[in-house]
């Protein structure tokens, strides 16, 4: 009965659709989420490259291999997209024209980082995954310098 009541209320008084980050000037920005996602891209790329292809006659091993491979690919692509989304938020919402004076390569840095996110989605390239991490580190340094803060770069893995 309680569920019916709630369902009726939701139908009669639907919630308004809202969106977040960053339609309001919350001022909460941090490149760490991009770093964490980029680290996952590197990790999954390494795992994909380390997977051993089983003997084709071992059906169970082949199924297990394909399952694991597809899961690693899905995670890698998802995390590359998260990295891209987080970087684009910093680029378009946090950094302002005044930052271009201090970082004249700001746009090029973000553009190349976004391209590396795309490359990491469609490839299994440790070189590009590591380049993505380097780009995220550069953006981390630019971000914290722009706030006059010294936040050391570190990796969780």
C-alpha positions in Angstrom: 0.0 0.0 0.0 2.8 2.4 0.9 4.5 1.7 -2.5 1.2 2.5 -4.3 0.9 5.8 -2.4 4.5 6.8 -3.3 3.9 5.8 -6.9 0.7 7.9 -7.1 2.5 10.9 -5.5 5.4 10.6 -8.0 2.9 10.4 -10.9 0.9 13.4 -9.8 3.9 15.5 -8.7 6.8 14.5 -10.9 10.2 15.8 -9.9 11.7 18.4 -12.1 14.8 17.3 -14.1 17.9 18.9 -12.9 21.5 18.7 -13.9 24.7 19.3 -12.0 28.4 20.0 -12.4 28.6 22.7 -13.3 25.5 24.6 -14.0 26.0 26.5 -10.8 29.2 28.2 -9.7 30.1 25.7 -7.0 33.8 26.4 -7.2 34.7 22.8 -6.4 37.2 21.6 -9.0 39.9 19.1 -8.6 41.9 17.2 -11.3 42.2 14.1 -9.1 39.1 12.4 -10.5 40.7 12.7 -14.0 43.9 11.2 -12.6 42.1 8.2 -11.0 40.2 7.5 -14.2 43.4 7.8 -16.3 45.2 5.4 -14.0 42.5 2.9 -14.6 43.0 3.3 -18.3 46.7 2.5 -17.9 45.9 -0.4 -15.6 43.4 -1.9 -18.0 45.7 -1.4 -21.0 48.4 -3.3 -19.2 46.0 -6.1 -18.2 44.8 -6.4 -21.8 48.4 -6.6 -23.1 49.3 -9.2 -20.5 46.3 -11.5 -21.3 47.4 -14.8 -22.7 45.4 -16.2 -25.6 44.4 -19.7 -24.7 44.6 -22.8 -26.9 41.6 -22.6 -29.3 40.7 -26.2 -28.5 40.1 -25.4 -24.8 36.6 -24.0 -25.1 36.3 -23.1 -21.4 39.5 -21.2 -21.4 38.5 -19.4 -24.7 35.2 -18.3 -23.1 37.0 -17.1 -20.0 39.5 -15.2 -22.0 36.9 -13.5 -24.1 34.9 -12.6 -21.0 37.9 -11.1 -19.3 39.1 -9.3 -22.4 35.7 -7.7 -23.0 35.4 -6.6 -19.3 38.8 -5.0 -19.4 38.0 -3.2 -22.7 34.7 -2.0 -21.3 36.4 -0.6 -18.1 39.2 1.0 -20.2 36.7 2.7 -22.5 34.5 3.8 -19.6 37.4 5.3 -17.6 38.8 7.0 -20.7 35.4 8.7 -21.2 35.4 9.7 -17.5 38.9 11.1 -17.8 37.7 13.1 -20.9 34.6 14.4 -19.1 36.5 15.5 -16.1 39.2 17.3 -18.2 36.5 19.0 -20.2 34.9 20.3 -17.1 38.2 21.8 -15.9 38.9 23.2 -19.3 35.5 24.8 -20.0 34.3 25.7 -16.5 37.4 26.3 -14.3 40.0 27.8 -16.6 39.3 31.4 -17.7 40.9 33.7 -20.3 43.2 35.1 -17.6 44.8 31.7 -17.2 46.0 31.9 -20.9 48.5 34.5 -19.9 50.2 32.2 -17.5 49.6 29.0 -19.6 49.7 29.9 -23.3 49.6 26.2 -24.2 46.5 25.6 -22.1 44.1 25.0 -25.0 46.6 22.8 -26.8 47.3 20.8 -23.7 43.6 20.1 -23.0 42.8 19.4 -26.7 45.7 16.9 -26.9 44.6 15.3 -23.6 41.1 14.9 -24.9 42.4 13.3 -28.1 44.5 10.9 -26.0 41.3 9.9 -24.1 39.7 9.1 -27.5 42.7 7.2 -28.6 42.8 5.2 -25.4 39.2 4.2 -26.0 39.7 2.9 -29.5 43.2 1.4 -29.1 45.1 -0.9 -26.7 48.2 1.3 -26.6 50.3 1.5 -23.5 52.2 4.4 -25.2 49.0 6.5 -25.5 47.8 5.5 -22.1 51.1 6.7 -20.6 50.9 9.9 -22.7 47.4 10.5 -21.2 48.8 10.1 -17.7 51.5 12.6 -18.5 49.0 15.1 -19.9 46.8 14.7 -16.8 49.9 15.4 -14.7 50.6 18.5 -16.7 47.0 19.7 -16.2 47.2 18.8 -12.5 50.3 21.1 -12.2 48.7 23.9 -14.2 45.5 23.7 -12.1 47.1 23.8 -8.7 49.6 26.5 -9.8 46.7 28.6 -10.9 45.4 28.4 -7.4 48.8 29.3 -5.9 48.9 25.9 -4.2 51.5 23.2 -4.2 49.7 19.9 -4.4 52.1 17.1 -5.2 51.4 14.7 -8.0 51.0 11.1 -7.0 49.6 8.0 -8.5 47.6 5.5 -6.5 49.1 2.5 -8.3 
